[in-house]
């Protein structure tokens, strides 16, 4: 197994019947926008603009049509996601849910593995790999496959061991001027932003504090069985 490849689900997938579910132009734009938003939100100075690549997309589509399930091709950097519904935003968010564990891992400065403390982080790191500038995806409906829809995204580069994922985020300054006052506000995507716990305090109202000390609202942050810290935010059973 290549170190830049990680699966979301492990299972055997033999004899699947494939039915094409090629991405529409709108879905392609959505996937590109989701990638760009995830990358832009980090405010990393070395983050390249990412664009859609038809060669990668065609290769991703061809591979997804084989309906091999969560089995990586070995042909280069790629992310796989499967779901019972064909909502590409939902499948993309399966990768984004790894952000919390990735932030905790410290792999931003030096990528060491596709997992951290038993949790997968390699899909997220691939999305935000600063030096990558190309992505292309394909979608197929596999009739006999448990999760039905298989999304494959391929990338030009990424998840190279011992390399920096992206540079330390920079501060941004916003200046607001009125007729009587001038206010300057500085924001930073620093490691303490959105943190919680004994060292950082409680999360904003309505948010959960995960076992790693990050604030959020998804099941990764909020479920008690996943270590939600009830003293620093809300938790769910």
N, C-alpha and C positions, 0 to 999 in steps of 0.2 A: 504493500500500500504506500502510495506517495504521501509525503508529509503535508502536502498542500491540499489534501482531499479528505473531507469528513462527512459522514452520513448522518441524517437526522433519525433514521429508523433502520434497524438491522433485521432483515428477514430474507426468506428465499422467495424468489419470484420467477416461476417457470410457467411457460405455456400461456402467457398473457395475450389476449386479443387486443390489438391496437386499433383505435379509431382516431383519426386525426382531429385535432382541435387547435389548428394553427392560430397563433396570436393575431388579433386584429391590429390595425394601425393605432387605434386608441389604446389597446392594451400595451403595445410596444412603448408608446409615449408615456403611459403610466409607469411602467417599469423603469424607464430611463429617468423620469422625474423622481421616483422614489430613491433611486441610487444617488441622484444629484442632491436631493434634500438631506439624505443621511450624511453625505460627505461635506456639504456646505455647512451643516450645523456645527461641525467641529471647529471651524475657523482655523484650520491648520495652514500655515504659510506655504507648505510644499504640496498642497492638494491640487492635483491636475484636474482640469475639466474632463468629465467623462462623456463619451458620445456613443451612439448606437453603431454597431459594426455588423453589416449584413453577412459577412463571411463567418463570423462567430455565431450569428443567429442561425444561419443555415445549418452549421455543424451541430448546434444545440438542438435544433428541431429534428434533425435526422437521428440524433441519439435518443431523444425523448420518445420518438416513434417506435423504438425497439421495445419499449415498455419493460425494461429490466428492473424497474423499481429503484430503490435507493442504493444502487450499485454504480460507483463512479467509473467513468470511461478510462481514466488514466491518460487522456490526451491533452492534459493541461489544466490550468486553474478553472474550476467550475463549482457552482452551487447547485444542489438538488433539493427540491421540496415537493412533498406530496400532500394531497388533501382530498377529502370526499367531495368538496365543491370546487368549482373552477375559478374562485375569486383570487386573482393574482396578488392583490394587496394583502389578503390574509396569508398567502403562502410566503410573500416577501417578509411579512412581519414575524414569521417563524425564525427567520435569520436574524432579524433585528432584535428579537427577544434575548439574544446572546450578549447584547451590549453591556448589560450589568456585570456579568461574569468577566467579560473582556476588560472592562475598566478596572475591576478589582485585580486582575491578573498582572497588570503592569507590563503587558506585552506590547503596548504602544511603542515603547522605545526599542524593544528587541523582541521580535517574534520567536517564541520558543516552542510552541506546540499548538495544535488545533483544539486542545482542551485545557481546562484549568479546574482543579479540584473536582474532577469527574464530570464537569459540564462542558459542552461543546462551545467553542468561541470562534472556530475557523470560518464559518460562513460570514459572520459579522466582519471579521478582520479582512476578508476578501472584498467585501463591499466598500470598505473605507481605506483600502490600500492606496496610499497617496500617489504612487508612481504609475498606477494603472489608469489608462485613458480610454479603454474600449470595453464595451459589454455587448453581448447579443444573447437572446433567450429564445427558447422554444417550449411549446406546451402540447401535450398529448392527453387524450382520454383513453385509458386502458380498461376495457370493459371487465375483464376478469381479475383486475388488481383491486385489492381491498380499499385503497385510498382513491381509486379512479383517475384522478388528475395528477400528472407528473410535470413539474416545471423544471427546466434546466437552463441555467445561465452560465455562459462562458466568458472568460476574461483574458485580456492580453497577458497580464502578469499578476503576481500576487502570492501571498503566503510563503515567502521565502525565509527559511529558518535563519535566525540571527540577524535579520535585517529590520530596520525601523519600519513600522506600519505607517505612521505619519508623524510629523514634527510636533513639538509642543505647541498647543494652541496659543495664539497671540491675543493680547487685549485689544479691544476696540473702544473708541471714545466717541460719544455722541454729545453734541453741543446744541442746546435749545436756547434761543434768544427771544425775549419778550421786550416790551417797551421799557420795562423797568429793571429786569434782572437777566442774568445769563447763568444757566445751569449746565454743568458738565457732569455726565454720568459715564463711568467706566464699567464695562462688563467683560467677563473673561470666562472661557470654557475651562476653568481650572479644575484640578482633581477634586476639590471640595464642593463644587457646585452640585446641588441635588443630593447631598450626603445627609446621613442621619445616624443616630445611635448615641452612645455615651459621650463620645468626643464632639459630635456635631449638633446634638439636640434633636428636636422632633421635626417631622415632615410638615409641609403646608397642609392645611385642612383638606380632607378627602383623599389624601395619599397614604400609601403604605410604606413601611420601612423594611426592606429586605434583609435577609441574614447577612448580606455583605455590606449593609449600611448605605443603601441607595434608595431614594424616594421614587415611587412609581405607582401605577394603578393596574397593571396587568397581573395575571395569576402568579407569575414569577416573583413578584414583589409581595403579593397580598395573602397567599395561602399559608396557613400555619404549618402545614406539613412541609413546606419549603423553607421554613425558618423565619417567617415574618416576625418582626420584633414589635410586640403589642405595646410596649411602653413608649414607642417613638412614632406611632402612626396607627392607622386602622388596620385590622387583619380580618380575614375571612376564614371560615372552616375549610 
